[in-house]
Every structure is written in C-alpha cells, then in structure tokens.
Amino acid sequence: MQQIPATEAPPLRRMLEQLIATPSVSSVQPAWDQSNRAVLEPLADWLRAAGFRVEVLEIPGHPDKANLLATLGSGPGGLVLAGHSDTVPYDAALWQHDPLALTEDGGRLYGLGTSDMKSFLALAIEAARGLDAGQLEHPLMILATADEESAMHGARALVAAGRPLGRHAVIGEPTGLRPVRAHKGVMGETIRLIGRSGHASDPSLGNNAIEGMHAVLTALLGWRDTLSREHRDPAFGIAWPTLNCGHIHGGDNFNRICGQCELHIDIRPLPGQEPDTLRSALRQRVAEAAEPRGLQWTVEPLFPSIPPADTPATAEIVRAGEALSGHAAEAVSFGTEAPFFNALGMETMVLGPGDVAQAHQPDEFLAVERIEPMLGMLRGLIQRFCLMRSE
C-alpha cells in the first residue's frame, strides 16, 4: 500500500514568503524591539499539519516573546533543527529590494532574514515533508527561538527550564553550507560618561562628555591593538579577539555643551578568555580616560555575555556534517545559541545555507542554488539520527 504523506505544509516558496513578510526585529533598543509571536503562529500551523506535536514555550519576564518546539516521534535521543525567529533592525531606505517581501532576482532570494536565518526554519519543515512518526526510531524536533539577535532570551530560557531536548542539534546560521563546531563569545557593553552641560559660547561653563568619550575611544582602540597582538587562536579565520564601537549618542542640541554621552561596544572573546577579566580591563581603561577630566563614568553589560562554543571534533553530529558537506568543521567569529544548547546536553553543530557576509546589512539574500544542497544535508542528518535502520 502506498503511504500517504502526513504533511500538508505549504510549498517551500510560500513558507519563505510568509516568514520574510512578517517583521520580528529584536533589539536592545526598545524602540526597535518587536514580538516574534506573529512568526511562530504560521510555523505552528505548518508543523501541526505536518504531524508534529507543537508547544509554544513562554519566556518568563518577556510576555511578547516565546520559543516554539515541534516534535515528530518519541523516545530518547533524536535531532533538533534550530533557528531563531527574529532579525536585526533594518533601514528600508538603504535597500534596493523590499526587506519585507521575498524577491527573486539574478538567482538570489532577497529579504530580511533570508540568510540570517528565517529561511532555515522553512527548509527544516521542507526537509521533513512526508515523514511519519512511525518511521522514526528517534524523534525529530524543530525549534524556533526568540531574541537571538539581542540578548538570547529564548535560548537562556531553555537552559533555565532545564528540559532535555535531543542528543544532537543543528543550528542553521549562515555558514555557506560548511559545518562549524566552534565560535567566539559575545559581549555587549555600555559605557556612559556624565559631564556638565552649559552654554556653548563659554567652554568653562561645562564639561563636555563627547570630548571625554573621544579620549575613551582612543584608549579602547589602543587596547584593541594590544588584544590582537597578545591573544591568538589559529583555528579562527580572524585569530584574535575583536572590539567594535557600534553605537554612540551624546548631547541634545548644537548650542549646549554635551552633559552625557553613551557608547555601546561589541567584544568577541576567544575560547579561554573570561568576560569578567575583559570587563575589568575595560573599566580600567575607561577610568584612566574619564577621571582626569572630571567625568563620572559607568561600564555595564548590555546583556549577559554569550559564552564561546566548542563542540568536540569527534562528536557524531560534527562528523556527519563533515561527511555530508565534504568540508572539515570550522571555527567562526560570530556567536550563536550553540553554547546554550550544549549546556542542555546536546552536541551542537552550526550549518546553514546563507553567508554571514550577507547578514546584518541591506539587500540580504540567499542564493537559490544553496537550497537543494541544504535540503539534501538536512535529509541526510534526519536519516542518520532519526529514521529507523533496516536490519
């Protein structure tokens, strides 16, 4: 008797169109931050239609955010295909294509989240098309998380709940179809200077916080050079810890001496570098620049630090990814949810069809030619870690 496919999920292209059209920005800036629930709703519908058991997992303290976990089959072990449901903020005026409309042009699918990484969630559902729970020796789980692009509240909530998931996990971040087993950590730090405002016609009436931040920036760029000389790991393409000055704001009017200035920086530690040690060194440099100028200062984390990830090269999921892709597993400089998944007892590999070079910038795209190879690898992983094996 011919088996009737259990899935009734829409065609892949329709899923991609709906995911890209649904805004779900996460940001540490409240003005940009949005709920991800509108993305989870269609995902839940598609996955239920495909025979999965669907749970929407609330995130304590964040009522407008949630994780979604869909499970096909039962039993121990299994495979988790994971992607985050949020995107970074965007400036539509800088795009040549509509960021919230999937647009095919020159063999590329343009849209916010095509590469990083809403598309992976649709691809995971497509790879599972036609599967029935009775075929599975170990469960297949599809996980959509919240807030990866800001504070990783979704992944942190999973760890806090302590609920076991699968034995193996794949996160579909943009890796260019190459498996990744290690990455740097992520620190986001806020530096605030408080001076004294006054009339711009007389500098003696105030203490300019923007000018003080200029001194802080000079100190930080010098520290960045020191870090790059003294800390190296050849496993990474960028073999040193990086420091990026990503956001600055000070003052309120051209004719007032600036009384307050704030800088947000990004630090990417290598494995083995402790965030507390780096933050202590950061505080020392800010103090040395600010205090001689009579400026008050603070250094505070924008969010709890994201640890580096390091899945063993011998892990089954890593070896399977290498065999299916034809590439040795790599180490990358961007952060993912992998350390949180590893903390739940999973062995985690990062593998996705996009390229990080297209992420976080206007006209983000996914090359159409990457779709079939990615589906092939996902089906191979499902075959390896979930399907019943013939005797």
C-alpha positions in Angstrom: 0.0 0.0 0.0 1.3 3.4 -0.9 2.0 5.6 2.1 0.1 8.9 2.2 2.4 11.7 3.2 1.4 13.1 6.6 2.4 16.6 5.6 0.1 19.3 4.4 2.6 22.2 4.9 2.5 24.8 2.1 5.1 24.7 -0.7 8.5 25.9 0.4 8.3 29.2 -1.6 5.0 30.1 0.2 6.5 29.5 3.6 9.6 31.6 2.8 7.4 34.4 1.5 5.3 34.5 4.7 8.2 34.3 7.1 10.1 37.2 5.3 6.9 39.3 5.2 6.4 39.0 9.0 8.5 41.6 10.9 10.1 40.2 14.1 13.0 42.5 14.9 14.7 42.0 18.3 17.0 44.7 19.7 18.4 46.0 22.9 16.9 49.3 21.9 13.2 49.3 23.0 12.1 51.5 20.1 13.2 48.7 17.6 12.2 45.6 19.6 9.2 43.6 18.4 7.4 40.5 19.3 8.2 37.2 17.5 4.8 35.6 18.1 3.5 36.5 14.6 6.2 34.4 13.1 5.5 31.5 15.5 1.8 31.3 14.5 2.3 30.2 10.9 5.2 27.9 11.9 2.9 26.2 14.4 0.1 25.8 11.8 2.5 24.3 9.2 4.2 21.9 11.7 0.8 20.7 13.1 -0.3 20.0 9.6 2.9 18.0 9.1 2.1 15.8 12.1 4.3 17.4 14.7 3.3 18.0 18.3 3.7 21.7 18.8 4.4 23.6 22.0 4.7 27.3 22.5 7.1 27.9 25.4 6.7 31.1 27.3 9.7 33.2 28.2 9.5 34.4 31.8 9.6 38.2 32.0 9.0 38.6 28.3 5.3 38.1 27.6 5.5 39.2 23.9 8.2 36.6 23.2 8.2 32.8 23.0 10.0 29.8 21.8 8.3 27.1 19.6 9.2 23.4 19.9 7.7 20.9 17.4 8.3 17.2 17.8 7.7 14.3 15.5 8.1 10.9 17.0 9.1 10.0 20.6 11.8 8.3 22.6 15.3 9.2 23.7 18.0 11.0 21.7 17.0 12.5 18.4 17.9 15.5 16.3 17.0 19.2 16.8 16.9 21.5 13.8 17.0 25.0 15.3 16.7 28.5 14.0 16.0 31.9 15.6 12.7 33.6 14.6 14.0 37.2 14.9 16.0 39.5 12.7 18.2 42.5 13.3 16.8 46.1 12.8 16.9 47.4 9.3 16.7 50.7 7.4 14.4 50.2 4.4 15.7 53.3 2.6 19.1 51.6 2.2 17.7 48.5 0.5 17.3 48.2 -3.3 14.7 45.5 -2.6 11.8 45.5 -0.2 13.2 44.0 3.0 9.8 42.5 4.0 9.0 40.9 0.6 10.7 37.8 -0.7 12.1 38.9 -4.1 13.9 36.7 -6.6 16.5 38.5 -8.7 19.5 37.1 -10.5 19.4 33.7 -8.8 19.1 35.3 -5.3 16.2 35.5 -2.9 16.3 38.9 -1.2 14.7 39.9 2.0 15.3 40.4 5.7 16.0 37.0 7.3 16.7 35.1 4.0 20.3 34.4 5.1 20.1 35.1 8.8 18.1 33.0 9.3 14.3 32.6 8.9 14.7 30.6 5.7 16.3 27.7 7.7 13.0 27.2 9.6 11.1 26.7 6.3 13.9 24.5 4.9 13.7 22.3 8.1 10.0 21.8 7.5 10.5 21.1 3.8 13.2 18.5 4.7 10.8 16.7 6.9 8.0 16.7 4.3 6.3 13.3 4.0 7.8 11.9 7.2 5.5 9.9 9.6 6.2 9.4 13.3 6.1 5.7 12.7 9.2 5.9 10.6 11.3 7.4 13.3 13.5 5.5 15.7 14.4 8.8 17.4 12.4 12.0 17.4 12.9 14.9 15.1 12.5 18.3 16.7 12.2 21.7 15.0 12.9 24.6 17.4 12.3 28.3 16.7 13.8 30.6 19.4 13.3 34.3 20.3 15.7 37.2 20.7 18.9 35.6 19.3 19.9 38.9 17.7 19.7 40.7 21.0 20.0 39.1 24.4 19.3 35.4 23.5 16.4 35.3 26.0 14.9 32.3 24.2 18.0 30.1 24.5 18.6 31.3 28.0 15.0 30.3 29.0 15.5 26.8 27.6 18.6 26.4 29.8 16.8 27.8 32.9 13.9 25.4 32.3 16.5 22.5 32.1 14.3 20.5 29.8 16.2 17.8 27.9 15.8 18.1 24.1 17.6 15.9 21.5 21.0 14.4 21.7 22.2 16.2 18.5 21.4 19.7 17.3 22.0 21.7 14.1 21.6 25.5 14.2 21.0 26.9 10.7 23.0 30.1 11.0 24.7 31.3 7.8 27.8 29.2 7.3 27.9 28.8 3.5 27.0 25.1 3.7 30.1 24.4 5.7 29.9 22.8 9.2 31.0 24.9 12.2 31.8 23.4 15.6 33.4 26.4 17.5 32.9 30.1 17.7 33.9 33.1 19.8 31.9 34.5 22.6 29.9 37.8 22.5 30.0 40.7 25.0 27.9 43.8 24.6 29.0 46.7 26.9 27.6 50.1 27.6 30.0 53.0 28.5 28.4 56.1 30.0 30.1 59.4 30.7 28.4 62.2 32.7 29.9 65.7 32.5 28.2 69.0 32.9 26.1 70.9 30.3 26.3 74.6 29.7 26.1 77.3 27.2 28.3 76.6 24.1 29.6 80.1 23.9 31.7 79.6 27.1 33.5 76.2 27.4 34.3 76.9 31.1 30.6 76.6 31.9 30.5 72.9 31.3 32.5 69.6 31.0 31.9 68.1 27.6 31.1 64.4 27.7 31.6 64.0 23.9 35.1 65.2 24.2 35.6 62.8 27.1 34.3 59.9 25.0 36.8 60.8 22.4 39.5 60.1 24.9 37.8 56.8 25.9 37.6 55.8 22.2 41.4 56.5 21.8 42.1 54.3 24.9 39.8 51.5 23.6 41.4 51.4 20.2 44.8 51.1 21.8 43.5 48.3 23.9 42.1 46.6 20.8 45.6 46.6 19.3 47.0 45.1 22.4 44.4 42.3 22.4 45.1 41.5 18.8 48.9 41.2 19.5 48.7 39.2 22.7 45.8 36.7 22.1 45.7 34.4 19.1 43.9 31.2 18.1 44.8 29.9 14.6 41.6 27.9 14.4 39.7 31.1 13.7 39.9 33.0 10.4 40.1 36.2 12.5 42.5 34.7 15.0 42.3 37.4 17.7 39.5 38.9 19.9 37.8 41.8 18.2 36.3 45.1 19.6 33.7 47.1 17.6 32.3 50.5 18.5 28.8 50.1 17.3 26.6 52.8 18.7 27.2 56.3 20.2 25.0 59.1 21.3 25.6 62.3 23.2 24.1 65.6 23.8 20.8 67.1 22.7 21.5 70.4 20.9 24.3 72.1 19.0 24.5 75.1 21.2 24.8 73.2 24.5 27.9 71.7 26.0 27.2 67.9 26.0 26.5 66.7 29.5 26.1 63.0 28.8 27.5 60.5 26.2 26.9 56.8 25.8 28.9 54.3 23.7 27.9 50.6 23.0 30.7 48.2 22.1 30.9 44.6 21.0 33.7 42.3 22.1 34.3 38.8 20.7 36.4 36.8 23.1 38.3 33.7 22.1 37.7 30.5 23.9 39.5 30.7 27.3 39.0 34.4 27.7 36.8 35.2 30.7 34.2 38.0 30.3 34.8 39.2 33.8 38.5 39.7 33.2 37.9 41.6 30.0 35.3 43.8 31.6 37.7 44.6 34.4 40.3 45.6 31.9 37.7 47.7 30.1 36.7 49.5 33.2 40.3 50.4 34.0 40.8 52.0 30.6 37.6 54.0 30.8 38.6 55.2 34.3 42.0 56.3 33.1 40.5 58.3 30.3 37.5 59.8 32.2 38.6 60.6 35.7 41.4 63.0 34.9 38.8 65.0 33.0 36.4 65.1 36.0 33.8 62.9 34.3 31.7 60.4 36.0 31.6 57.0 34.3 30.0 53.6 34.3 30.6 50.3 32.4 27.7 47.9 32.3 26.8 44.9 30.2 24.0 45.3 27.6 23.1 41.7 28.2 24.6 38.7 30.0 27.6 37.5 28.0 27.3 34.8 25.4 30.0 32.1 26.0 32.2 30.7 23.3 31.2 27.4 21.8 33.4 24.4 21.3 31.8 21.1 20.3 34.4 18.3 20.1 35.7 17.4 16.7 34.8 13.8 17.4 31.1 14.4 18.1 28.8 12.4 15.9 27.0 15.4 14.6 30.2 17.1 13.6 31.4 14.0 11.7 28.1 13.6 10.0 28.1 17.3 8.9 31.6 16.9 7.5 30.7 13.7 5.6 27.5 15.3 4.1 29.1 18.6 3.2 32.6 17.5 2.2 34.2 20.1 4.4 36.1 19.9 7.6 34.4 21.6 10.5 35.5 25.2 11.1 35.6 27.9 13.8 33.9 31.2 13.2 33.9 34.7 14.8 30.2 35.2 15.1 28.2 34.0 18.1 25.2 31.5 18.1 23.0 29.7 20.6 25.3 26.7 20.4 26.8 27.1 24.0 23.3 27.1 25.5 22.3 24.0 23.5 25.5 22.3 24.6 24.7 23.2 28.2 21.5 21.2 27.8 23.5 18.1 27.0 23.3 18.3 23.2 26.2 18.1 20.8 25.7 21.1 18.5 26.9 21.9 15.0 26.2 25.1 13.1 25.3 24.6 9.5 23.2 26.8 7.2 22.8 27.8 3.6 23.4 31.6 3.9 26.6 33.6 4.2 27.5 35.8 7.1 28.7 38.3 4.6 25.1 39.0 3.6 23.8 39.2 7.2 23.0 42.4 9.1 23.2 44.6 6.0 20.9 46.0 3.3 19.8 43.6 0.5 20.4 40.5 2.5 20.0 37.5 0.2 20.1 33.7 0.0 21.4 32.2 -3.2 18.8 29.9 -4.8 21.5 27.4 -5.7 22.1 26.8 -1.9 18.6 25.5 -1.3 18.8 22.0 -2.7 22.2 21.2 -1.2 20.9 22.3 2.2 17.8 20.2 1.9 20.0 17.2 0.9 22.2 17.6 4.0 19.2 18.1 6.3 17.6 14.9 4.9 20.8 13.1 5.4 21.0 14.2 9.0 17.4 13.1 9.6 18.2 9.7 8.0 21.3 9.4 10.2 19.9 10.4 13.6 16.1 9.8 13.4 15.0 7.2 10.9 14.7 3.5 11.7 17.5 1.5 10.3 17.0 -1.7 8.3 18.2 -4.9 9.9 
